[in-house]
């Protein structure tokens, strides 16, 4: 099969849509299928962060849904596309109704705020009302794959060792990440708190960021010390994460990757669509939810992390719980549904 992925990446949009599409594309590729990407060309050129082995076509950033769909249909015909995967908050049933004339559609979404015209819908987020969120928004014959059982997780996380919590007094490593673009500047805010001179014992922070970070220059001005280590796009996120014991960062795609390894901790929402899932996960004792980024103080966050170091059995229990709820959707499962 030839499969087309339609997603975007920019400082405002972030990298999550591109990364989870690439994860699914790698799964299809491993089963012998060929994948292509179509992205809007934003000034930051973040679509270039997709793996070079996937051919990427760019379309103008000012295209509306109809022009977008017509451009994608043309690519579908040229590439003999037999399945289209769309992961884009700006596209809905208007776009999908035009595209489905060419190939069946798999939609990846987590907002449940607009109509879709697709054969399959994947929303791997955790919600207490997951079974009813898309009621009236998708066709009656649409197959809905809902919840972390259908998470889009890279193989490296399944193949890495799981998190192991050491006994006291060994310091706990805290994996910190606020998304590829960190639109609200949380990495910088955390660094400023860690350099405030307040005593912090029993914790060491592994602070992960990318060149797409909204405060990249400011973050790069800091140097490693005995309290934290800066990790610029580490070679293996999974390997680094598996060596850590607690998480501090945003929600989003990384939620299921860290939970797959058993890494629990404190989540701060940096976008509106991260709030409800974080609240529901916290209610199930899968994480601690601190609130929206604009409402929190990092001095309080550090205090909460310090409290956690004294209750390591609870961290172990939450770690095990995290691992138990996460699965993985594989390419052959999707193809089997399309054949039904």
C-alpha positions as CSV (number, residue, x, y, z in Angstrom):
1,X,0.0,0.0,0.0
2,X,1.0,3.6,-0.5
3,X,-0.1,5.8,2.4
4,X,-0.3,9.6,2.6
5,X,0.0,11.4,5.9
6,X,-1.4,15.0,6.2
7,X,0.0,16.8,9.2
8,X,1.6,20.1,10.1
9,X,4.4,21.4,12.4
10,X,5.2,25.0,13.5
11,X,6.1,26.9,16.6
12,X,2.4,27.4,17.3
13,X,1.2,24.0,16.3
14,X,4.1,22.1,17.9
15,X,5.7,18.9,16.7
16,X,3.3,16.4,18.2
17,X,1.2,15.8,15.1
18,X,4.3,15.2,13.0
19,X,5.9,12.9,15.5
20,X,2.9,10.7,16.0
21,X,2.3,10.4,12.3
22,X,5.9,9.5,11.8
23,X,5.5,6.8,14.5
24,X,2.6,5.3,12.6
25,X,4.4,5.6,9.3
26,X,7.3,3.7,10.7
27,X,4.9,0.9,11.7
28,X,3.5,0.8,8.2
29,X,6.9,0.9,6.7
30,X,8.1,-2.0,8.8
31,X,5.3,-4.1,7.3
32,X,6.3,-3.3,3.7
33,X,4.2,-0.2,2.9
34,X,5.4,3.1,1.4
35,X,4.6,6.3,3.2
36,X,4.4,9.9,2.0
37,X,3.9,13.2,3.9
38,X,2.1,16.4,3.0
39,X,2.8,19.5,5.2
40,X,2.1,23.2,5.0
41,X,5.3,25.3,4.5
42,X,5.5,27.5,7.6
43,X,8.4,29.9,8.1
44,X,10.0,27.7,10.8
45,X,10.3,24.8,8.3
46,X,9.7,22.3,11.2
47,X,8.3,19.8,8.8
48,X,11.9,19.1,7.9
49,X,12.2,17.3,11.2
50,X,10.4,14.3,9.8
51,X,12.6,11.4,8.9
52,X,14.3,12.0,5.5
53,X,13.3,8.5,4.4
54,X,9.7,9.7,4.0
55,X,9.1,11.8,0.9
56,X,7.5,15.1,1.9
57,X,5.5,17.5,-0.3
58,X,4.8,21.0,0.9
59,X,1.8,23.1,0.2
60,X,1.2,26.9,0.8
61,X,0.5,27.8,4.4
62,X,-2.5,30.0,3.4
63,X,-4.4,27.2,1.7
64,X,-8.0,26.7,3.0
65,X,-9.5,23.3,3.4
66,X,-10.7,23.1,-0.3
67,X,-7.4,24.1,-1.8
68,X,-5.6,21.9,0.7
69,X,-7.8,18.9,-0.3
70,X,-7.4,19.5,-4.0
71,X,-3.6,19.6,-3.7
72,X,-3.7,16.4,-1.6
73,X,-6.0,14.7,-4.1
74,X,-3.5,15.5,-6.9
75,X,-0.7,14.0,-4.9
76,X,-2.8,10.9,-4.1
77,X,-3.3,10.3,-7.8
78,X,0.3,10.7,-8.7
79,X,1.5,8.4,-5.8
80,X,-1.3,5.9,-6.2
81,X,-2.3,6.4,-2.6
82,X,-4.6,3.8,-1.1
83,X,-5.0,5.2,2.5
84,X,-4.9,8.7,3.8
85,X,-4.0,9.5,7.4
86,X,-4.9,13.0,8.6
87,X,-3.8,14.5,12.0
88,X,-4.7,18.2,11.8
89,X,-6.9,20.3,14.0
90,X,-7.6,22.7,11.1
91,X,-9.2,20.0,8.9
92,X,-12.6,18.4,9.3
93,X,-15.3,16.7,7.3
94,X,-15.2,19.3,4.6
95,X,-11.6,18.3,3.7
96,X,-12.3,14.6,4.4
97,X,-15.4,14.4,2.2
98,X,-13.3,15.5,-0.8
99,X,-10.4,13.2,0.0
100,X,-12.4,10.0,0.5
101,X,-13.3,10.0,-3.1
102,X,-9.7,9.0,-3.7
103,X,-8.9,6.8,-0.7
104,X,-10.3,5.8,2.7
105,X,-9.4,8.0,5.6
106,X,-7.9,7.4,9.0
107,X,-8.3,10.4,11.3
108,X,-6.1,11.0,14.4
109,X,-7.8,13.5,16.8
110,X,-8.1,14.3,20.4
111,X,-10.3,17.5,20.4
112,X,-13.7,15.9,19.5
113,X,-14.9,19.4,18.5
114,X,-15.7,19.0,14.8
115,X,-17.3,16.6,12.4
116,X,-15.3,13.9,10.6
117,X,-16.0,11.8,7.5
118,X,-13.6,8.9,8.0
119,X,-13.4,5.1,8.1
120,X,-11.3,5.0,11.3
121,X,-10.7,7.4,14.1
122,X,-7.9,7.1,16.6
123,X,-7.9,9.1,19.9
124,X,-5.5,7.5,22.3
125,X,-6.0,10.0,25.0
126,X,-7.5,9.0,28.4
127,X,-10.9,10.4,29.1
128,X,-13.6,9.2,31.5
129,X,-16.2,9.9,28.8
130,X,-14.2,8.5,25.9
131,X,-17.0,6.3,24.6
132,X,-19.3,9.2,24.0
133,X,-17.0,12.1,23.0
134,X,-17.4,11.6,19.2
135,X,-21.1,10.8,19.3
136,X,-22.7,12.6,16.4
137,X,-19.3,13.7,15.0
138,X,-18.4,10.6,13.0
139,X,-20.3,8.4,10.5
140,X,-22.2,5.5,12.1
141,X,-19.8,3.0,10.4
142,X,-16.7,4.7,11.5
143,X,-14.5,2.5,13.7
144,X,-13.4,4.4,16.8
145,X,-10.1,3.3,18.4
146,X,-10.2,5.1,21.8
147,X,-7.9,5.3,24.7
148,X,-4.3,4.5,25.6
149,X,-4.7,0.9,24.3
150,X,-4.3,2.5,20.8
151,X,-1.4,4.8,21.7
152,X,1.0,5.8,18.9
153,X,4.3,4.9,20.5
154,X,7.7,4.4,19.0
155,X,9.2,0.9,19.2
156,X,12.2,2.2,21.1
157,X,10.0,2.7,24.1
158,X,8.6,-0.8,24.0
159,X,12.2,-2.2,23.7
160,X,13.7,-0.1,26.5
161,X,14.0,-1.3,30.0
162,X,11.3,-0.1,32.4
163,X,11.7,2.6,35.1
164,X,13.0,1.2,38.4
165,X,12.7,3.4,41.6
166,X,15.8,3.2,43.9
167,X,15.6,3.1,47.6
168,X,16.5,6.2,49.7
169,X,18.9,8.0,50.0
170,X,19.8,7.7,46.3
171,X,18.8,10.8,44.5
172,X,15.9,10.6,42.0
173,X,16.4,11.6,38.4
174,X,13.6,13.9,37.0
175,X,13.0,13.8,33.3
176,X,11.8,17.3,32.2
177,X,10.2,18.0,28.8
178,X,7.7,20.6,27.7
179,X,7.3,19.6,24.1
180,X,9.4,20.1,21.0
181,X,8.6,23.8,20.7
182,X,7.7,24.6,24.4
183,X,5.4,27.5,23.3
184,X,5.0,28.9,26.8
185,X,8.7,28.9,27.7
186,X,8.4,26.4,30.6
187,X,12.0,25.1,30.2
188,X,13.3,28.6,30.8
189,X,11.0,29.1,33.8
190,X,12.2,25.9,35.4
191,X,15.9,26.8,34.8
192,X,15.4,30.1,36.4
193,X,13.9,28.4,39.5
194,X,16.7,25.9,39.7
195,X,19.2,28.7,39.6
196,X,17.4,30.8,42.3
197,X,19.8,29.5,45.0
198,X,17.2,27.6,47.0
199,X,18.6,24.3,48.5
200,X,17.3,21.2,46.6
201,X,18.5,17.8,47.8
202,X,17.6,14.4,46.6
203,X,16.8,15.4,43.0
204,X,18.7,15.8,39.8
205,X,16.9,17.2,36.7
206,X,17.5,15.9,33.1
207,X,16.1,18.8,31.1
208,X,15.4,17.9,27.5
209,X,14.8,20.5,24.8
210,X,15.1,21.0,21.0
211,X,16.4,23.7,18.7
212,X,12.7,24.5,18.0
213,X,12.2,25.6,21.7
214,X,10.6,29.0,21.8
215,X,13.3,30.2,24.2
216,X,16.2,28.3,22.7
217,X,18.8,31.1,23.0
218,X,18.0,31.8,26.6
219,X,18.0,28.1,27.5
220,X,21.3,27.5,25.8
221,X,22.8,30.3,28.0
222,X,22.6,28.1,31.0
223,X,25.3,25.5,31.9
224,X,25.1,22.1,33.5
225,X,25.6,22.0,37.3
226,X,25.2,19.5,40.1
227,X,21.4,20.0,40.1
228,X,20.6,19.6,36.4
229,X,21.9,18.4,33.1
230,X,20.8,20.0,29.8
231,X,19.9,17.5,27.1
232,X,19.7,19.0,23.6
233,X,17.8,16.5,21.4
234,X,19.3,13.3,23.0
235,X,20.0,10.4,20.6
236,X,17.6,8.1,22.5
237,X,14.8,9.7,24.5
238,X,13.6,6.3,25.6
239,X,17.0,5.3,27.0
240,X,17.4,8.6,28.9
241,X,13.8,8.3,30.2
242,X,14.3,4.8,31.4
243,X,17.1,6.0,33.6
244,X,14.9,8.5,35.3
245,X,12.4,8.1,38.1
246,X,10.0,11.0,37.9
247,X,8.6,13.2,35.2
248,X,8.0,16.9,35.1
249,X,6.6,18.4,31.9
250,X,3.6,18.9,29.6
251,X,1.0,16.6,28.4
252,X,0.6,15.5,24.8
253,X,2.2,12.7,22.8
254,X,5.0,12.1,25.3
255,X,2.4,11.0,27.9
256,X,2.0,7.5,26.5
257,X,5.7,7.1,25.8
258,X,6.7,7.8,29.4
259,X,3.7,5.8,30.8
260,X,4.8,2.8,28.6
261,X,8.1,2.9,30.6
262,X,6.4,3.5,33.9
263,X,7.4,7.1,34.4
264,X,4.9,9.0,36.5
265,X,5.2,12.5,37.9
266,X,3.9,16.0,37.6
267,X,2.1,17.3,34.5
268,X,1.6,21.0,33.6
269,X,-0.8,21.7,30.7
270,X,0.6,24.1,28.1
271,X,-2.4,24.0,25.8
272,X,-6.2,23.8,26.4
273,X,-6.5,20.3,24.8
274,X,-4.1,18.9,27.5
275,X,-6.3,19.9,30.4
276,X,-9.1,17.4,30.5
277,X,-7.0,14.3,29.9
278,X,-4.5,15.4,32.6
279,X,-7.4,15.8,35.0
280,X,-8.8,12.4,34.3
281,X,-5.4,10.7,34.5
282,X,-4.8,12.4,37.8
283,X,-8.2,11.2,39.1
284,X,-7.0,7.6,38.3
285,X,-3.8,8.2,40.2
286,X,-1.6,7.9,37.1
287,X,0.0,11.3,37.6
288,X,-0.1,14.5,39.6
289,X,-1.7,17.4,37.7
290,X,-0.3,20.8,38.7
291,X,-2.6,22.9,36.5
292,X,-2.2,25.3,33.6
293,X,1.2,26.8,32.9
294,X,0.0,30.3,33.6
295,X,-1.3,29.4,37.0
296,X,1.7,27.6,38.5
297,X,4.9,28.6,40.3
298,X,7.9,26.4,39.8
299,X,8.9,26.9,43.5
300,X,5.8,25.0,44.4
301,X,6.4,22.3,41.8
302,X,9.9,21.7,43.2
303,X,8.4,21.4,46.7
304,X,6.0,18.8,45.5
305,X,8.7,16.8,43.8
306,X,10.7,16.8,47.1
307,X,7.7,15.5,48.9
308,X,7.5,12.6,46.5
309,X,11.0,11.5,47.2
310,X,10.0,10.5,50.7
311,X,7.2,8.1,49.4
312,X,9.0,5.9,47.0
313,X,6.5,3.0,47.4
314,X,3.8,5.2,46.1
315,X,5.9,6.2,43.1
316,X,6.5,2.4,42.4
317,X,2.8,1.8,42.6
318,X,1.9,4.6,40.2
319,X,4.7,3.5,37.9
320,X,3.3,0.0,37.6
321,X,-0.2,1.4,37.1
322,X,1.0,3.6,34.2
323,X,2.5,0.6,32.4
324,X,-0.7,-1.4,32.7
325,X,-3.0,1.0,30.8
326,X,-0.9,1.6,27.7
327,X,-1.0,-0.5,24.5
328,X,0.0,0.1,20.9
329,X,-1.9,0.3,17.7
330,X,0.0,-1.6,14.9
331,X,-0.3,-1.2,11.1
332,X,-1.8,-4.6,10.5
333,X,-4.7,-3.9,13.0
334,X,-5.6,-0.8,10.9
335,X,-5.5,-2.7,7.6
336,X,-7.6,-5.5,9.1
337,X,-10.3,-2.9,10.0
338,X,-10.2,-1.5,6.5
339,X,-10.8,-5.0,5.0
340,X,-13.9,-5.5,7.2
